[in-house]
């Protein structure tokens, strides 16, 4: 049955048509709320900013405690031992 036949068949047909239309509309995304272009880019940017913040805090801590120079010296010594 098409829409005109359902509506012409009375209140039951009208209810059936309304129920069918609402079911179809809930299964297909609405055009108004389906536009999320750029969402992944924004999330990626936030993750990169978070990682950069953690890296800056780690570098600031390691530099202020003298651990950075100790770590770099150990890495360079280890590499030079393997080369020679």
N, C-alpha and C positions, 0 to 999 in steps of 0.2 A: 504494500500500500504506500502511496505517496502522501505527502503532507496534506494536500487538499482532501483526499479521501478520509484520512484520520480525523481531521477537524470536522468534516461534514458528518461523520458517524456519531457525533454527540459528545457529551462530557467525557465518556470513557476514552474515546479516540483522542480527544484533546489532551487528556492527562497522559495517555501513552506517548503522544507526540512530544509533550513537554519533558517527560522523563527521558525519552530517547535523546532529545537535543541536549539536555543537561549532562547526560552520560557521555555523549560524544564530545562536548565542550570540555569536560574535565579530563578526558583522555588525551586531548591534543593541547599542546602548550599555547597559551595566549600570546598574541603578538605584543601586547603591552608589557608583559613582564619577561619576555623571552630574549630581550636584547642585553646580553651580558658580555659583549665584545670588550676585550681589554681587561677582563676580570683576572685571567691567568697572569697577565703582565703585571698587574698591580700586586697580586699575591707574590709573584717572583721578586718584585722590587722590595717588598717588605721582608722577605726571607733574606735577601742579600744585605739589606740594611741591618738586620739582626745579627747576621754572621759577621759583618764588618765591625759592629759594636763590640761583640764578644772578642774578636781578634784584637781590637784596639785596647780593650781592658786588659787582656792577657799580656800584650806587649808592654803596656804601661807598668803592670805589676812586675814583669820579669826584668825590665830595665831598672826600676827603682830598687829592687832587691839585689841586683848584681847577678842574678841567675842567668841572664841572657849572655853575658860575656863568658861565663863559665861553660854554658852549653855550647856556644860557638867554638870556644877553644877545644872542647872535647871532640866536637865533630871534625874540626880541622886536623887535630892530632891523629884521630882515627883514620882519616883519609890519607894523611901523609905516611902513616905507618904501613898502610896497605899498598901504597905506590912504591915505596922503597923496599 
